[in-house]
């Protein structure tokens, strides 16, 4: 277990360094969430409800985080194909899922920039109060959300091994998750028949944990669900990856781009 954790940690550090030097990744994590947050602030500011403004900042930040995870999961496979290293990583003695986990957790970590940037933007430009109802829970909710979103990225990336262009799916998976997770609008505003679908998504519980910790409520239940979903999603990703990797080997389609 220790070598496996060390592999994930080293891969995470290397990937975070690479992403931190990518202008596209930084723009996606910093600039776009600020645009979303600005629109939400102007809409909600007329009501003079600071809690709504803080919730909008958190929602916009998590929208940026999800975008980073979604495109990072797809690019994690495509980039290895372009670089000619996918076959080497799959053939390496180390479990391929550990490599994918380090890649997607790194993209999620970079995406957390979105959360900090939008909250700071709201405080400096729009006067949004940054007082948190449960500061300790908020600090715990951030890594729990990272794990939940990162492992969801691993689950998605595990199926992208057999796809020639994962970005085609990424382009359609952004807005629906924003809507269903409650980052864009509260889940209560959605049709009742969509609620079960919202509650099986990891981003929903990440949004809920951070908002409950910031605005008041019981964040610990949502934090626990985030951790539970992280474990389940990792297990499902391991099974899916074993299947699709075997299929790619048999059909000789691993390196196709």
C-alpha positions in Angstrom: 0.0 0.0 0.0 2.8 2.4 0.8 4.5 2.2 -2.6 1.1 2.7 -4.2 0.4 5.8 -2.2 3.8 7.1 -2.9 3.2 6.6 -6.7 -0.1 8.5 -6.4 1.6 11.3 -4.5 4.5 11.7 -6.9 2.2 11.6 -9.9 -0.1 14.2 -8.3 2.8 16.6 -7.6 4.2 16.2 -11.2 0.7 16.8 -12.7 -0.1 19.8 -10.5 3.2 21.4 -11.6 2.4 20.8 -15.2 -1.1 22.1 -15.0 0.0 25.2 -13.1 2.2 26.1 -16.1 -0.6 25.7 -18.6 -2.3 28.9 -19.6 -5.4 27.1 -20.8 -5.9 25.2 -17.6 -5.3 28.3 -15.5 -7.8 30.3 -17.6 -10.4 27.5 -17.2 -9.8 27.4 -13.5 -9.6 31.1 -12.8 -11.1 33.3 -15.5 -14.3 31.5 -16.5 -15.6 31.0 -12.9 -15.1 34.7 -12.3 -17.3 35.4 -15.3 -20.0 33.0 -13.9 -19.7 34.5 -10.5 -20.0 38.1 -11.8 -23.2 37.3 -13.6 -24.7 35.6 -10.5 -23.6 38.5 -8.3 -25.3 41.1 -10.5 -28.5 39.0 -10.6 -28.6 38.4 -6.8 -27.2 41.7 -5.6 -30.5 43.5 -6.2 -32.1 41.4 -3.5 -29.5 42.5 -0.9 -29.1 38.9 0.4 -25.4 38.3 1.3 -25.9 34.6 2.0 -27.1 34.2 -1.6 -24.0 36.0 -2.9 -21.7 33.7 -0.9 -23.6 30.7 -2.1 -23.3 32.0 -5.7 -19.5 32.3 -5.2 -19.2 28.7 -4.0 -21.4 27.4 -6.8 -19.5 29.3 -9.5 -16.2 28.0 -8.0 -17.4 24.4 -8.1 -18.7 24.9 -11.7 -15.1 25.8 -12.6 -13.8 22.8 -10.6 -16.1 20.4 -12.4 -15.1 21.8 -15.8 -11.4 21.3 -14.9 -12.1 17.7 -13.8 -14.2 16.8 -16.8 -11.7 18.0 -19.4 -8.8 16.8 -17.3 -10.3 13.3 -17.3 -10.7 13.2 -21.0 -7.3 14.8 -21.7 -5.5 12.5 -19.3 -6.0 9.6 -21.8 -5.7 11.6 -25.0 -2.5 13.4 -23.9 -0.8 10.0 -23.2 -1.8 8.8 -26.7 -0.5 12.0 -28.3 2.8 11.7 -26.3 3.1 7.9 -27.2 3.3 7.0 -23.5 -0.1 5.3 -23.0 1.1 1.8 -23.9 4.1 2.2 -21.6 1.9 3.3 -18.7 -0.5 0.4 -19.2 2.3 -2.1 -19.5 4.1 -0.8 -16.4 4.1 -3.0 -13.3 2.3 -0.2 -11.4 -1.5 -0.4 -11.5 -2.8 1.9 -14.2 -5.7 3.1 -12.0 -3.2 4.6 -9.6 -1.7 6.7 -12.4 -5.2 7.8 -13.5 -6.0 8.7 -9.9 -3.0 10.9 -9.6 -3.8 12.6 -12.9 -7.5 13.3 -12.1 -6.8 14.3 -8.5 -4.3 16.9 -9.8 -6.9 18.4 -12.2 -9.4 18.6 -9.3 -6.8 20.3 -7.1 -6.1 22.9 -9.7 -9.8 23.3 -10.1 -10.0 24.3 -6.4 -8.4 27.5 -7.5 -11.8 28.3 -8.9 -13.4 28.2 -5.4 -10.8 30.4 -3.8 -10.7 32.8 -6.8 -14.5 33.3 -6.9 -14.8 33.8 -3.1 -12.0 36.3 -3.1 -13.4 38.1 -6.2 -16.8 38.4 -4.5 -15.3 39.8 -1.3 -13.0 42.3 -3.0 -15.3 43.5 -5.8 -18.8 42.9 -4.6 -18.4 43.1 -0.8 -19.6 39.5 -0.2 -19.0 38.6 3.4 -16.6 35.6 3.9 -17.8 34.7 7.4 -18.3 30.9 7.5 -20.9 29.2 9.7 -18.7 26.2 10.3 -15.0 27.0 9.4 -13.6 23.6 10.5 -16.2 21.8 8.4 -15.5 24.0 5.4 -11.8 23.1 5.6 -12.6 19.4 5.8 -15.2 19.7 3.0 -12.7 20.9 0.5 -10.5 17.7 0.4 -13.6 15.6 0.7 -15.0 17.3 -2.4 -11.6 16.9 -4.2 -11.7 13.2 -3.6 -15.3 12.8 -4.7 -14.8 14.8 -7.9 -11.4 13.3 -8.6 -12.6 9.7 -8.3 -15.5 10.5 -10.5 -13.0 11.7 -13.0 -11.1 8.4 -12.7 -14.4 6.5 -13.3 -15.0 8.5 -16.5 -11.4 8.3 -17.6 -11.4 4.5 -17.2 -14.0 4.3 -20.0 -12.1 6.8 -22.2 -9.3 4.3 -22.8 -11.3 2.8 -25.6 -12.5 6.1 -27.1 -10.6 7.8 -29.8 -11.7 11.3 -28.8 -13.0 11.6 -25.3 -13.4 15.4 -25.7 -16.5 14.7 -27.7 -18.2 13.5 -24.6 -16.6 16.1 -22.4 -18.3 18.9 -24.4 -21.8 17.5 -23.5 -21.1 16.6 -19.9 -20.5 20.1 -18.5 -23.8 21.9 -18.3 -26.0 18.9 -17.2 -23.8 18.3 -14.1 -23.9 22.0 -13.3 -27.6 21.9 -13.4 -28.2 18.6 -11.6 -25.7 19.1 -8.8 -27.2 22.4 -7.6 -24.2 24.5 -8.5 -26.2 26.5 -11.0 -29.6 26.5 -9.4 -30.9 24.9 -6.2 -32.0 21.2 -6.6 -35.4 22.2 -5.2 -36.0 24.2 -8.3 -35.6 21.1 -10.5 -38.5 18.8 -11.5 -39.1 16.2 -8.8 -38.3 13.3 -11.1 -34.7 14.6 -11.5 -34.0 14.6 -7.8 -32.9 11.0 -7.6 -30.5 11.5 -10.4 -29.0 14.6 -8.6 -28.4 12.6 -5.4 -26.4 9.9 -7.0 -23.9 12.4 -8.4 -20.7 13.2 -6.4 -20.7 16.9 -7.3 -24.1 17.3 -5.6 -22.7 16.3 -2.3 -19.6 18.4 -2.8 -21.8 21.5 -3.4 -24.0 20.6 -0.4 -21.1 20.1 2.0 -19.4 23.4 1.1 -22.6 25.4 1.1 -23.8 23.9 4.4 -20.4 24.6 6.0 -20.4 28.2 4.7 -24.1 29.2 5.1 -25.2 26.9 8.0 -26.7 23.5 8.2 -25.3 20.0 8.7 -22.2 19.6 6.4 -20.9 16.4 8.0 -23.5 14.2 6.4 -22.6 15.5 3.0 -18.9 15.2 3.8 -19.4 11.6 4.8 -21.3 10.9 1.5 -18.5 12.5 -0.5 -15.9 10.1 1.1 -18.2 7.1 0.7 -18.8 8.0 -3.0 -15.0 8.4 -3.4 -14.5 4.8 -2.3 -17.3 3.4 -4.4 -16.3 5.3 -7.5 -12.7 4.1 -7.2 -13.9 0.5 -6.9 -16.1 0.9 -9.9 -13.3 2.5 -11.9 -10.9 -0.4 -11.1 -13.5 -2.9 -12.4 -14.3 -0.8 -15.5 -10.6 -0.1 -16.2 -9.7 -3.8 -16.0 -12.5 -4.6 -18.5 -11.8 -1.8 -21.1 -8.0 -2.3 -20.8 -8.4 -6.0 -21.7 -10.7 -5.1 -24.6 -8.3 -2.5 -25.9 -5.4 -5.1 -25.8 -7.5 -7.8 -27.5 -8.7 -5.4 -30.3 -5.3 -3.7 -30.6 -7.0 -0.3 -30.2 -5.1 1.1 -27.2 -2.9 3.5 -29.2 -5.6 4.6 -31.7 -6.2 8.4 -31.7 
